[in-house]
Amino acid sequence: MRNKIYMDHAATTYIKEEVMNAMIPYLTKYYANPSSVYNMANNLRIAIDEAKEEIADFIGGEPEEIFFTSGGTEGDNWAIKGIAYGNGNKGKHIITSSIEHPAILNSCKYLREKGFEITFLPVDNYGKIDLKKLEENIRKDTILVSIMTANNEIGTIQDIKSIGEICKAHKVLFHTDAVQALGQIPINVKEMNIDLMTITAHKIYGPKGIGALYIKKGIKIDNLLHGGSQERGKRAGTENPAAIVGFKKAVSLLKEKGQEENERIENLRDKFINGLLEIEGTKINGSLGKERLKGNINVSFKNVDGELLLMLLDSEGICASAGSACSAGAIDASHVLLALGLDKEFLRGTIRFTLGAKNTEEEIDFVLEKLKEIVK
């Protein structure tokens, strides 16, 4: 039986062996609560601080600006709600885009119910926001702009540096969800004028359940969680040293091998896209080339049932994801694809393939062969 072909790395990645090996001692030997006073706990606090140093260095920040979370969803919720409630006296207007992750969109919708005003910027057919429209929508009472670095569905990369410059010029805080982008494109929070940034480990071959929110020094932000004094009093809850050490190791591997891996994955992506375009009635969604995440292929097949296609691929051992969500027996088109203005005949036939470190040319050839057999 053929091994599974995993092409859903935007959903999650496997844990690299080096990451697992780094974590094991903190699961079996150094298992104390970091808040305790004895020596074992002190060693754990040192490990946590060293992880912050590694992550901060990778994104161009300072260790004291890194706050560990349970992942991207918590980080996004904290950034949006924490800034809203911490700065509500300055204004109640927030700007975001129509293609953000649900953690951002639903946090904004929640705040709208609490009296905040939200502007959802449209995007063009490639998923890019219009920088002029962003600037035109900034008002005196705008307290936050939140635009994702790269989209999780279509892989489109935004001009984050320009967005940061606009926000800085208007003295508005800028948050970006960089969960998908971390390790795939260079990010420097200082050079890009980023005030808050969400990242997570499980998209970069680290463990699930651990992420971080970068918060620029001096920014006023309310806590999302209340309890103990962990994370300098900003994020309550016992730290997870094993996961934090795993996050650190995953980032260090990005420093060592990330560029080489990215170049190889990008070549595989382009080979895949070229092969897909040979299939009649095929459309690639999102930006192409350097404005697209290295491993992202979001493809629509004209008048094809995407759910059925996914099941047929799964029967061949191919793991991918749909561009739609099944809810109570009904197919709901992705909000991202709707924002692009994708024609109805393509909407239901959308599949996302996202490549990773273990994918090969042989796998690309096999998947293309199966797609050409299925989509006729």
N, C-alpha and C positions, 0 to 999 in steps of 0.2 A: 504493500500500500504506500502511495506517495505521501511524503511529509506535508504537513500543512504549509501553505504559502501565506504568510501574514503580511498584509498590505493595509494595515489600519493603525499606523504609528501615530497619527494625529489624535487617536482615541487614547492610546497608551503605548508604552514601550516595555520590552522585557528589562529585567535588571541585569546589568552586565556583571560578569563573574567578579571583576575587581571591586565593584561596588558591594556585592554581597559579602565578599571576604572582609572588606573594611567594616561592615556592619556586625558581623557575627560576634566579635568580642563584646560588643555593647548590648548584645542580647543574652549572652551566656555568662560573662565574667564581670563586666562593669554595668550592673543593672540597678544601681542605687537611684534614688530620687535626687536630681541635681540640686534641689533646694535644701537638702540635708546638710549638716555641718561637718560630717566626718570626711576623711581624706578621699575615699572613693568618690563621693559626691563632688568634691573639689576638682578631681580629675575630669569628671564629666562636664563641669562648667568650663574647664579649659578647652575641652574638645568642642563644645558649642561655640565658644569664642573664636576658636581657630576656623571653624566652618564659616562663621560670619566674615572673617578676614578673607577667606578664599572666594566666597561669593561676591563680596563687595569689590574685591580687586577685579573680578571678571566683568562686572558691569560699570566700573568706574566710580563706585560710591565709597562710603566709609563704613567700617564694621558696625558702628553705633546707629547706622541708618537701615540696618537689616533686621526685620522682625519676622520670626518664624510663625507660620500658620499651618493649617491642616491641608492647604492646597489652594488652587486657583479660585475656586468659588468663594471660599472664605476671604481671600485677599481682595477680590473684587467687591464683595459686600462691604468689607471694612473700609476700603478706599472711598466708595460712593457714599455710604451712610455716615461714616466717620467724618468726612469733610463736610457733608451737608449739615450735620448736627453741631459740628465744631465751629462752623462759620456761618450758620444761618442768620446771625445778626447782621452780616454784611450783604446778604442777598439770598434769594431762593431760586435762582435760575441755574440749571445745569445743561450742558450741551454734550450730546453723544451722537453716535451714528446708528443708522437703521440696521446694520449688519453685525452688531456686537454679540458677544457670547450671552446666552440667557442670564448668566450671573449679573451682568451689567444691566441688560434690558429690564429684567424683573426687579432689580434693586431700584432702578430709576422709576419704574411704574409704581412701586411701593411708595417711594417718596412723593410721587405725584398725588397719591391718595392722602398724603400728610400735608399737602399745601404747597409743595415745591412745583416749579414749572420746568418742564423738560422739553428741550428741542432735540428732535431726532433728525439729524442731517441725512439727506438722501445720498446715494452713491451713483456713479456712472455705470455703464454696462460691464466694466471690468472690476467694479467694487471699490473704486477710489472715491474719496470725498473731494469736494471742491474747496480748495483753501480760501478762495474769495468768499464763498458762502459761509464758511466757518467764521471768518473775520466779521462779516456783515451781521452775524447772529450774536456776536458777543455784545453784552449790554453792561451797564453800570452795576447791575445786580447779579451778573454772572459770577459764580464762585468756583466753578469747576468745568473743565473740558475733559471728557474721557473717550479716547479713540484707541482702539486696539492696534498694536504694532503690525500684526499680520492675522488674516482671517483663518479660522480653524476649518472652514468648509472649502473655500475656494483658493486659499493660499495667497491672496493678494496682500502685498506689503504696502503700507501707507508711508507717506513722507513725514516721518515722525519728527525729524529735526526741524522742518519748516513749521509743523504744528506747534512744536515747543517754542519756537521763536515768536510766533504769533501770540501765544498765550503769555509769554514773558513780557512782550511789548504792551499788552493790555492788562498786565498784573493779575492774570487769572491762573489758578492752579491747573496743572496738567497731569492727568493720570493716564497710563497706558497699560493695557493687558498684554503682556509679552510672553504669555504662556507658550504659544506656538513658536514664537520667534527666537526664544533663548537658544543660543548655540548655532542657529542657522544663519543669522545675520549679526554683524557687529553692533553692539549696543553700548553706548557710554552715556550714563544718565546726566552727567554734568555737561558734556558737549551738546547733548540733544535737549537740554533744558527740561528734563523730566522731573517732576516733583514727587510722583508716586508711581510705582511699577509693580505689577503682579507677576510672579514667576512660580513655577512648580517643578518638582523633581521627576515625576513619572513620565514626562514627555522627553526627558534626556537620559533615559536608561537608568533612572534612579527609582527609589521606592515610592509607592503611592502613600497618600496621607501626610505628605510634608511639602510645604511651599514656603514662600516668603513674600512679604510686602516691603518694598523699598520705600521709605518715607524720608524725604529730604529734611535735614536738620532745621529745626525752627518752625516746622509746619504744625499748625494747630489741628489736631484730629481727635475726635472722641473715640473711646474704646468701643469695640463691638461686643467683646466678652468681659464680664466682670467676675472677679474672684480674687485669686492670689496676686502676688506682685511680680510674677514672671515677666520676662521680656521688658525689663525696666518699667514695670507697672502698666504697660500698654496692652498686653495680651495675656489674659489669665489662662491657667491650665498647665499641668505638669508637662515639661518638655519631653520630646521623644528623641533621646540622644542617638539611638541606633539609626533612625531615619535621617536625622540631621547629619550624622557622619556619612551616611550613604549619599545624601544630597551633595555634600562637600566633595566626595570622591567622584561623583558624576560630573561635577563642574570641572574638577581637575583633569578628568579625561577629555573633556571638551577642549581644554587648553592644549593638551598634548596631541590629540588626534582629530579634533573637530574639523579642521580645514580639509584635511585629506579625505575624511569620510564624506564631508559635504560635497566635494568635487565629484567623488564617485557616484553619490546618490543623484546629484544633478544630471550627470550623464545618463544614468538609468532613467530618470524622469523624462528627459528629452527623447530618448529612444522609445519609451512607452507612448508618449504623446504622438510622435511621428507615426508609430504603428497604428494607434487609434484613429488617426485622421485618414487612414486608408479604408476605414469602414464607412460605407455610405450612410448619411444621416447622422453624423457624429459632430458634436460641438464641444469644444473645450471651454470651460467657464473660468473667469478670472483673468488676471494679467498673465503675461508670458515673460520668459527670460528672467532677468535680474529682479524684476518686481514681483516675483512669485517665490514662495517657499520652495526649498530644494527638492523635497520629496512629494510635493502635492500634485495630484492629477484629479481634477474634478471634471467628469465627462458626462454629457447628456446624449442619449440615443433617442432619435426621433420616433415617437409613437411606440415606445417600448415600456413595459411594466418593470420599473426598477426593483420592486420587491421580489417579483418572480425571478428577475435576473440575478439578484443577490442570492436567492435560494439555490439556483442552478450553479452559480459559482461556488457556493458553499459545498454542494454535493461533489464538486471537483477538488475540494480541499483548499479553496481560495477564500481568504478572509478580507472583506472590504466592508464599506458602509454605504448606506443610502443617502440621497440628498433630500429625503423626506422622512417624516416620523409617523409611525402607526399609532393612532390613539383611538381607543374604543371602536376598533374595526374600520376607522376611516383614515384615508391617506391625506395628511396635511403637508402641503408643499413647504419646503424650507423657507424661513423668512429671509434668508440671505439670497436665495435664488429669485424670490419674488421681488426683492429690492433691486436686483439686476435687471428686472423686466424681461426675464426669460419667457419665451413663447410657451403656451400651454402644451403644445405637442412635444416639448422637451422636458417639461417640469417633472413628470412622473418617472422619466427614464434616466434619472441622474444617479451616478455612482461616484463615490470618492475613494480613490486609492491613495494611500500615503506610504511612501517607501522609507525603509530604515537601513540600519547598518548591516543586517544579514541578508538583505535581498540581493539577488544575482541576475545577470543577463539571461541565464537559462530560465529563471522564473518569469521574467518579463516575456520571453518568447512563448512560454507555456500559456500564460494568461491571455496574451494576444490571440493565440491559436484558439483557445476556448471561446473567447469573446466573438471571434469571427464565425465560429460554428453556431453560436447561440443567436447572435444578432444578425439576422439575414434580411 
